[in-house]
Amino acid sequence: MKNNRAALRYAKATLSLALEQGNAPAIEQDMVAVIDVCSTNQNLIDFLDNPVVSIQSKQETVSKVFSSLSEGSKNLISILAANNRINLLNQVAEQFVVLNQIQQGKQKAVVTSAAPLTADLEKTILGKAKELSSATLILSNVVNPSITGGFILRIGDLQYNASVVDQLDTLKRQLTKTNNSV
């Protein structure tokens, strides 16, 4: 929990400075690259979390892995290293992207479905999502066969559950409640 709060503070400070300097799009692009590398490389995450490895070694490694970052992103890495928080790099990157998208009036909508979305279903879900949020939505699809059918839509902290599993659970609760009251 503390790490998430610290990552959020670093992301907010970086975004504030980036907006002031006008380089927020470049830093967001860098942060997306950091997220992509970290999501596919658990060894890097483990290395950054390792308390035995020196901060200098961590900073040098991150600088080599992400050699094409903008100056603002390199400054963020230097600050994280100086404060012994370089292990938060991935979390800061994730928070920065979310905060910058909110700043631009964009919001991520995650649709969990049993199968990949068709174009028609995507339009239908996007219509439902626009009822729930006035922001420009960026739709991403997560496939989870365990929901059997339907979909679960998450926009920020809002959730719209139209999955078959949820409908069956609701029906089960109603039947159990009806049988217990008879």
N, C-alpha and C positions, 0 to 999 in steps of 0.2 A: 504494500500500500504506500509506504513512504517513497519507494522508488517511483511509483506512478505520479505521485504529487511532485516530486523533485523533477521528473521528466517534463511534467506539465509546466512547471515554472521556467525551466530552461527553454522550452518550446515557445512559451508566451514572450519571453524576453527576446528571443531570436526573431520571432515574427514582428514584434514591435520595432526592433532595429531594422529589419529587412524592409518593412513598410516605409519607415522613415528614409531609408537609403534608396528605395525603389527597386530592390533586387529580390523581392519575395518570389517571383516566378522562377528565377534561377535557383534559389535555395530550395524551393519545393521540388524542382526537378532533381536536384542532388539528393534530397531526402527520400524521394521515391526510389532512386538508385540504391541508397543505403538499405531501405526496407527490402528491396528485391534480393540484394546480396545476402542480407542477414536471414531472410526467410528460407533461403536455399543452402545456407552454410552454418549448421549448428556448431561446427568447430570454431568458427569465428566468435560466436556468442559465448561459448565455453571459455575461449581464450580471454576474452574481455572480462568475464566474470571471475577468472582465476586470481585469487588474492596473492599468490606466490609470484606471479609475473609482475615485473616493475611497470610503473606508469609510463616510463620512457619507452620501453619495449612495445607496450600497447599502442602508444601514440605513433611510433614509427611504423608499426604494422598497419594501423588504420590509414596512415598517410600513403603507404604503398598500395594498399588495396583500393583506396579511393583517391588516386592521384589526380584525377581530372575534375575535382570539385571546385566550385567557385570560391572566391576569397572569403565570402561570408560564411560558407560552410566550413572552410578550413579554420576560421576563427572560432566557430562553435566547438570544433573538435579540440582546439587548443585550450579553450575555457573548460571544457569537460575534463580534459587531462589535468589541467592545473588544479582543479577542485577534486581530483580523484573520483570523478563520476563518468569516466569514459565508458564504463560498462552500461550506461544508460543510453548510449548512442541510438540504438534501434528504437527504444521507447520514445526518445525525444523526436526522432524522425517521424514516427507514427503520429505523435501529438501535433507536430508542426504541420503536417499535411492536413490533418483534420481541422485545425484552427485556421489555416490559410483558406481552406475551402469554405468554411463558415464565413470568414471575412469577405469572400467573394460572392456570398449568397448561394453557395452550392452545398449540397448535403448528400451523403452516401446513403443509398437505400440497398439493403441486402435482402435478396429473395432466396429463401431456402425452398427447394422443390425436390420431388422424388426423381425427376428427370430434367435434363437441360430444357430451358425455356424455348418455345417456338416464338416466332416473330409476333404472331397474333396474341399469344398469351402474355408476352412481354408488354405489348401495348395496353392490354387490359389491366395488368398489374401496375403499370406506370400511371394509368388513369386513376386507379384506386389510391396510389401513393400520392398523387397530386391533391387528392381530397384531404389527406392527412398533413401535408406540408406545403407551404407556399414557396419554399426554396427550389432552386433548380436542382433536380435530382440526378445523381450518377448511380445508375442501376448496376449491381453486380449479382451474379447468380451462384449459389452454392448448392451442389447436388447432394442430397441426403436421402437415400432410398428408404430409410426407416420411417419417414413420415407418410409412406404409402401413396399418397396422392394429395392434390391441393398444393398450398404454399403457405409459407410464413414470411411476412414482410416486416423488416425492422428498419425504422428510420430514426436514427439517434436513439433515444430511450423509449420510443413508441414501438409497439408490436401489434400487428394484425395477424391473427392466426386463423387461416382458412384451410388447415390441413385435415386430412381424413382422420388421422389419429386423434386430433383434438376433438373433432366432431363425434367420434366414437366414445371418447372419454366423457364428453358432455352427456351423451345419450346414456351411458352407463350410470353416471351420477344421478341423472333424472329417474332412471328406472329403479335404482337402489333406494332413492329417496321416496319414490311412490310405493314401493313394496314395504318399506319400513313403516310408513304411516298408515298402512291398511290394517 
